[in-house]
């Protein structure tokens, strides 16, 4: 029970990586607050996770500052504290060559990935600073370490998330707060299955061919799993991870080798 007595807030927590991380935390004794857009799905996930004694759901949009900040406040109101923040929500959005990329699409990528992380983290820092302990875990991407054609806005956003991670880790390390980023490679979650065909089309290929291509770019020649990402998020949230901060940890099967 590595997280017994701890409270974690997870954006994008009802599916994919967010849900996988939430389930890993619950299994180790934490209580979890989940944030996503769909109230019906959120209620169902809380029930599947064992009910309101262990999990809570709050509906909102990570592109809305008041929703994000309200989520942090409601987590503390519900469970009395906040120990772990996982900024998981984000995505690639509109994939276009730079010359066709609109201001609106670029702004969306920044709000979805960077501003949501900034808003949630800033709000969570006060209670963490007051208790002189906390964990901030940002779900970045291997695109935060290198680049890929037509992923310009997403790549820029994830580089920004990594920069925020590095600077904040130095800022709050002496106050007992660690700040890290996990940089996953390809993980075939529901959002990838739903949005992947459009991404593949933008890249001029079929969805299955795109998945195969991305997998072949790795050393392990397969996608990573949700469980592999969640295991690293568990380490970073636990006492054993207290000495790790300011790190961009690749869990990408050896795709980005730095």
HELIX and SHEET records of a PDB file:
HELIX    1   1 UNK A   16  UNK A   27  1                                  12    
HELIX    2   2 UNK A   39  UNK A   48  1                                  10    
HELIX    3   3 UNK A   65  UNK A   79  1                                  15    
HELIX    4   4 UNK A   98  UNK A  100  5                                   3    
HELIX    5   5 UNK A  103  UNK A  110  1                                   8    
HELIX    6   6 UNK A  111  UNK A  115  3                                   5    
HELIX    7   7 UNK A  116  UNK A  131  1                                  16    
HELIX    8   8 UNK A  142  UNK A  144  5                                   3    
HELIX    9   9 UNK A  152  UNK A  172  1                                  21    
HELIX   10  10 UNK A  173  UNK A  175  5                                   3    
HELIX   11  11 UNK A  190  UNK A  202  1                                  13    
HELIX   12  12 UNK A  207  UNK A  216  1                                  10    
HELIX   13  13 UNK A  226  UNK A  237  1                                  12    
HELIX   14  14 UNK A  239  UNK A  241  5                                   3    
SHEET    1   A 7 UNK A  55  UNK A  59  0                                        
SHEET    2   A 7 UNK A  31  UNK A  36  1                                        
SHEET    3   A 7 UNK A   7  UNK A  11  1                                        
SHEET    4   A 7 UNK A  84  UNK A  87  1                                        
SHEET    5   A 7 UNK A 134  UNK A 139  1                                        
SHEET    6   A 7 UNK A 177  UNK A 184  1                                        
SHEET    7   A 7 UNK A 248  UNK A 251  1                                        
END                                                                             
